[in-house]
Amino acid sequence: MPRIQWQRLPREKWEHLRERAIERRISEDDLYALLQWKEEDPDVPNGDWYKDFATFKLCGTGRFPSTFLMRGQVARGKRV
């Protein structure tokens, strides 16, 4: 299983994640929870996946994170 690649994300992916975090009002506390999870260097599946943080979800495909969803929005893929 791959690990999430944060260091060399394409600029477009960073911009998209930033825009979604602002648009979906991801709080500093939520981002801190994401940071703590990120520091665990978790494995993720090769296909679509999501991590549910209760107040938001981080979605990705393989080693790349792709977007944030709000609580209640349906994510696709395997829950990690």
MODELLER restraints for C-alpha pairs under 7 A, 6 or more apart:
rsr = mdl.restraints
at = mdl.atoms
rsr.add(forms.Gaussian(group=physical.xy_distance, feature=features.Distance(at['CA:1:A'], at['CA:43:A']), mean=5.75, stdev=0.5))
rsr.add(forms.Gaussian(group=physical.xy_distance, feature=features.Distance(at['CA:1:A'], at['CA:44:A']), mean=5.91, stdev=0.5))
rsr.add(forms.Gaussian(group=physical.xy_distance, feature=features.Distance(at['CA:1:A'], at['CA:45:A']), mean=5.53, stdev=0.5))
rsr.add(forms.Gaussian(group=physical.xy_distance, feature=features.Distance(at['CA:1:A'], at['CA:46:A']), mean=6.45, stdev=0.5))
rsr.add(forms.Gaussian(group=physical.xy_distance, feature=features.Distance(at['CA:2:A'], at['CA:43:A']), mean=5.61, stdev=0.5))
rsr.add(forms.Gaussian(group=physical.xy_distance, feature=features.Distance(at['CA:2:A'], at['CA:44:A']), mean=5.65, stdev=0.5))
rsr.add(forms.Gaussian(group=physical.xy_distance, feature=features.Distance(at['CA:2:A'], at['CA:45:A']), mean=6.54, stdev=0.5))
rsr.add(forms.Gaussian(group=physical.xy_distance, feature=features.Distance(at['CA:2:A'], at['CA:46:A']), mean=6.59, stdev=0.5))
rsr.add(forms.Gaussian(group=physical.xy_distance, feature=features.Distance(at['CA:2:A'], at['CA:62:A']), mean=6.65, stdev=0.5))
rsr.add(forms.Gaussian(group=physical.xy_distance, feature=features.Distance(at['CA:2:A'], at['CA:63:A']), mean=5.63, stdev=0.5))
rsr.add(forms.Gaussian(group=physical.xy_distance, feature=features.Distance(at['CA:3:A'], at['CA:41:A']), mean=6.53, stdev=0.5))
rsr.add(forms.Gaussian(group=physical.xy_distance, feature=features.Distance(at['CA:3:A'], at['CA:42:A']), mean=6.00, stdev=0.5))
rsr.add(forms.Gaussian(group=physical.xy_distance, feature=features.Distance(at['CA:3:A'], at['CA:43:A']), mean=4.65, stdev=0.5))
rsr.add(forms.Gaussian(group=physical.xy_distance, feature=features.Distance(at['CA:3:A'], at['CA:44:A']), mean=5.81, stdev=0.5))
rsr.add(forms.Gaussian(group=physical.xy_distance, feature=features.Distance(at['CA:3:A'], at['CA:63:A']), mean=5.55, stdev=0.5))
rsr.add(forms.Gaussian(group=physical.xy_distance, feature=features.Distance(at['CA:4:A'], at['CA:44:A']), mean=6.83, stdev=0.5))
rsr.add(forms.Gaussian(group=physical.xy_distance, feature=features.Distance(at['CA:4:A'], at['CA:63:A']), mean=4.29, stdev=0.5))
rsr.add(forms.Gaussian(group=physical.xy_distance, feature=features.Distance(at['CA:4:A'], at['CA:64:A']), mean=5.77, stdev=0.5))
rsr.add(forms.Gaussian(group=physical.xy_distance, feature=features.Distance(at['CA:4:A'], at['CA:65:A']), mean=6.97, stdev=0.5))
rsr.add(forms.Gaussian(group=physical.xy_distance, feature=features.Distance(at['CA:5:A'], at['CA:63:A']), mean=5.43, stdev=0.5))
rsr.add(forms.Gaussian(group=physical.xy_distance, feature=features.Distance(at['CA:5:A'], at['CA:64:A']), mean=5.76, stdev=0.5))
rsr.add(forms.Gaussian(group=physical.xy_distance, feature=features.Distance(at['CA:13:A'], at['CA:66:A']), mean=6.57, stdev=0.5))
rsr.add(forms.Gaussian(group=physical.xy_distance, feature=features.Distance(at['CA:17:A'], at['CA:66:A']), mean=6.79, stdev=0.5))
rsr.add(forms.Gaussian(group=physical.xy_distance, feature=features.Distance(at['CA:17:A'], at['CA:67:A']), mean=5.48, stdev=0.5))
rsr.add(forms.Gaussian(group=physical.xy_distance, feature=features.Distance(at['CA:17:A'], at['CA:68:A']), mean=6.74, stdev=0.5))
rsr.add(forms.Gaussian(group=physical.xy_distance, feature=features.Distance(at['CA:20:A'], at['CA:67:A']), mean=6.71, stdev=0.5))
rsr.add(forms.Gaussian(group=physical.xy_distance, feature=features.Distance(at['CA:20:A'], at['CA:68:A']), mean=5.94, stdev=0.5))
rsr.add(forms.Gaussian(group=physical.xy_distance, feature=features.Distance(at['CA:21:A'], at['CA:68:A']), mean=6.49, stdev=0.5))
rsr.add(forms.Gaussian(group=physical.xy_distance, feature=features.Distance(at['CA:24:A'], at['CA:70:A']), mean=6.32, stdev=0.5))
rsr.add(forms.Gaussian(group=physical.xy_distance, feature=features.Distance(at['CA:44:A'], at['CA:62:A']), mean=6.54, stdev=0.5))
rsr.add(forms.Gaussian(group=physical.xy_distance, feature=features.Distance(at['CA:44:A'], at['CA:63:A']), mean=6.79, stdev=0.5))
rsr.add(forms.Gaussian(group=physical.xy_distance, feature=features.Distance(at['CA:44:A'], at['CA:80:A']), mean=6.73, stdev=0.5))
rsr.add(forms.Gaussian(group=physical.xy_distance, feature=features.Distance(at['CA:45:A'], at['CA:62:A']), mean=5.73, stdev=0.5))
rsr.add(forms.Gaussian(group=physical.xy_distance, feature=features.Distance(at['CA:46:A'], at['CA:61:A']), mean=6.68, stdev=0.5))
rsr.add(forms.Gaussian(group=physical.xy_distance, feature=features.Distance(at['CA:46:A'], at['CA:62:A']), mean=4.03, stdev=0.5))
rsr.add(forms.Gaussian(group=physical.xy_distance, feature=features.Distance(at['CA:47:A'], at['CA:61:A']), mean=5.18, stdev=0.5))
rsr.add(forms.Gaussian(group=physical.xy_distance, feature=features.Distance(at['CA:47:A'], at['CA:62:A']), mean=5.05, stdev=0.5))
rsr.add(forms.Gaussian(group=physical.xy_distance, feature=features.Distance(at['CA:48:A'], at['CA:60:A']), mean=5.81, stdev=0.5))
rsr.add(forms.Gaussian(group=physical.xy_distance, feature=features.Distance(at['CA:48:A'], at['CA:61:A']), mean=4.29, stdev=0.5))
rsr.add(forms.Gaussian(group=physical.xy_distance, feature=features.Distance(at['CA:48:A'], at['CA:62:A']), mean=6.41, stdev=0.5))
rsr.add(forms.Gaussian(group=physical.xy_distance, feature=features.Distance(at['CA:48:A'], at['CA:76:A']), mean=6.65, stdev=0.5))
rsr.add(forms.Gaussian(group=physical.xy_distance, feature=features.Distance(at['CA:48:A'], at['CA:77:A']), mean=4.38, stdev=0.5))
rsr.add(forms.Gaussian(group=physical.xy_distance, feature=features.Distance(at['CA:48:A'], at['CA:78:A']), mean=6.36, stdev=0.5))
rsr.add(forms.Gaussian(group=physical.xy_distance, feature=features.Distance(at['CA:49:A'], at['CA:59:A']), mean=5.82, stdev=0.5))
rsr.add(forms.Gaussian(group=physical.xy_distance, feature=features.Distance(at['CA:49:A'], at['CA:60:A']), mean=5.42, stdev=0.5))
rsr.add(forms.Gaussian(group=physical.xy_distance, feature=features.Distance(at['CA:49:A'], at['CA:61:A']), mean=6.04, stdev=0.5))
rsr.add(forms.Gaussian(group=physical.xy_distance, feature=features.Distance(at['CA:49:A'], at['CA:76:A']), mean=6.70, stdev=0.5))
rsr.add(forms.Gaussian(group=physical.xy_distance, feature=features.Distance(at['CA:49:A'], at['CA:77:A']), mean=4.40, stdev=0.5))
rsr.add(forms.Gaussian(group=physical.xy_distance, feature=features.Distance(at['CA:49:A'], at['CA:78:A']), mean=4.47, stdev=0.5))
rsr.add(forms.Gaussian(group=physical.xy_distance, feature=features.Distance(at['CA:49:A'], at['CA:79:A']), mean=5.72, stdev=0.5))
rsr.add(forms.Gaussian(group=physical.xy_distance, feature=features.Distance(at['CA:49:A'], at['CA:80:A']), mean=6.69, stdev=0.5))
rsr.add(forms.Gaussian(group=physical.xy_distance, feature=features.Distance(at['CA:50:A'], at['CA:57:A']), mean=6.44, stdev=0.5))
rsr.add(forms.Gaussian(group=physical.xy_distance, feature=features.Distance(at['CA:50:A'], at['CA:58:A']), mean=5.48, stdev=0.5))
rsr.add(forms.Gaussian(group=physical.xy_distance, feature=features.Distance(at['CA:50:A'], at['CA:59:A']), mean=4.21, stdev=0.5))
rsr.add(forms.Gaussian(group=physical.xy_distance, feature=features.Distance(at['CA:50:A'], at['CA:60:A']), mean=6.15, stdev=0.5))
rsr.add(forms.Gaussian(group=physical.xy_distance, feature=features.Distance(at['CA:50:A'], at['CA:75:A']), mean=6.64, stdev=0.5))
rsr.add(forms.Gaussian(group=physical.xy_distance, feature=features.Distance(at['CA:50:A'], at['CA:77:A']), mean=6.54, stdev=0.5))
rsr.add(forms.Gaussian(group=physical.xy_distance, feature=features.Distance(at['CA:50:A'], at['CA:78:A']), mean=6.28, stdev=0.5))
rsr.add(forms.Gaussian(group=physical.xy_distance, feature=features.Distance(at['CA:50:A'], at['CA:79:A']), mean=5.07, stdev=0.5))
rsr.add(forms.Gaussian(group=physical.xy_distance, feature=features.Distance(at['CA:50:A'], at['CA:80:A']), mean=6.02, stdev=0.5))
rsr.add(forms.Gaussian(group=physical.xy_distance, feature=features.Distance(at['CA:51:A'], at['CA:57:A']), mean=5.53, stdev=0.5))
rsr.add(forms.Gaussian(group=physical.xy_distance, feature=features.Distance(at['CA:51:A'], at['CA:58:A']), mean=5.28, stdev=0.5))
rsr.add(forms.Gaussian(group=physical.xy_distance, feature=features.Distance(at['CA:51:A'], at['CA:59:A']), mean=6.54, stdev=0.5))
rsr.add(forms.Gaussian(group=physical.xy_distance, feature=features.Distance(at['CA:51:A'], at['CA:79:A']), mean=5.83, stdev=0.5))
rsr.add(forms.Gaussian(group=physical.xy_distance, feature=features.Distance(at['CA:51:A'], at['CA:80:A']), mean=5.24, stdev=0.5))
rsr.add(forms.Gaussian(group=physical.xy_distance, feature=features.Distance(at['CA:52:A'], at['CA:58:A']), mean=6.70, stdev=0.5))
rsr.add(forms.Gaussian(group=physical.xy_distance, feature=features.Distance(at['CA:54:A'], at['CA:71:A']), mean=6.49, stdev=0.5))
rsr.add(forms.Gaussian(group=physical.xy_distance, feature=features.Distance(at['CA:55:A'], at['CA:70:A']), mean=6.69, stdev=0.5))
rsr.add(forms.Gaussian(group=physical.xy_distance, feature=features.Distance(at['CA:55:A'], at['CA:71:A']), mean=5.17, stdev=0.5))
rsr.add(forms.Gaussian(group=physical.xy_distance, feature=features.Distance(at['CA:56:A'], at['CA:68:A']), mean=6.77, stdev=0.5))
rsr.add(forms.Gaussian(group=physical.xy_distance, feature=features.Distance(at['CA:56:A'], at['CA:69:A']), mean=5.63, stdev=0.5))
rsr.add(forms.Gaussian(group=physical.xy_distance, feature=features.Distance(at['CA:56:A'], at['CA:70:A']), mean=4.61, stdev=0.5))
rsr.add(forms.Gaussian(group=physical.xy_distance, feature=features.Distance(at['CA:56:A'], at['CA:71:A']), mean=4.91, stdev=0.5))
rsr.add(forms.Gaussian(group=physical.xy_distance, feature=features.Distance(at['CA:57:A'], at['CA:68:A']), mean=5.53, stdev=0.5))
rsr.add(forms.Gaussian(group=physical.xy_distance, feature=features.Distance(at['CA:57:A'], at['CA:69:A']), mean=5.00, stdev=0.5))
rsr.add(forms.Gaussian(group=physical.xy_distance, feature=features.Distance(at['CA:57:A'], at['CA:70:A']), mean=6.37, stdev=0.5))
rsr.add(forms.Gaussian(group=physical.xy_distance, feature=features.Distance(at['CA:57:A'], at['CA:71:A']), mean=6.95, stdev=0.5))
rsr.add(forms.Gaussian(group=physical.xy_distance, feature=features.Distance(at['CA:58:A'], at['CA:67:A']), mean=6.00, stdev=0.5))
rsr.add(forms.Gaussian(group=physical.xy_distance, feature=features.Distance(at['CA:58:A'], at['CA:68:A']), mean=4.73, stdev=0.5))
rsr.add(forms.Gaussian(group=physical.xy_distance, feature=features.Distance(at['CA:58:A'], at['CA:69:A']), mean=6.52, stdev=0.5))
rsr.add(forms.Gaussian(group=physical.xy_distance, feature=features.Distance(at['CA:59:A'], at['CA:65:A']), mean=5.90, stdev=0.5))
rsr.add(forms.Gaussian(group=physical.xy_distance, feature=features.Distance(at['CA:59:A'], at['CA:66:A']), mean=5.67, stdev=0.5))
rsr.add(forms.Gaussian(group=physical.xy_distance, feature=features.Distance(at['CA:59:A'], at['CA:67:A']), mean=5.31, stdev=0.5))
rsr.add(forms.Gaussian(group=physical.xy_distance, feature=features.Distance(at['CA:59:A'], at['CA:68:A']), mean=6.12, stdev=0.5))
rsr.add(forms.Gaussian(group=physical.xy_distance, feature=features.Distance(at['CA:60:A'], at['CA:66:A']), mean=4.59, stdev=0.5))
rsr.add(forms.Gaussian(group=physical.xy_distance, feature=features.Distance(at['CA:60:A'], at['CA:67:A']), mean=6.73, stdev=0.5))
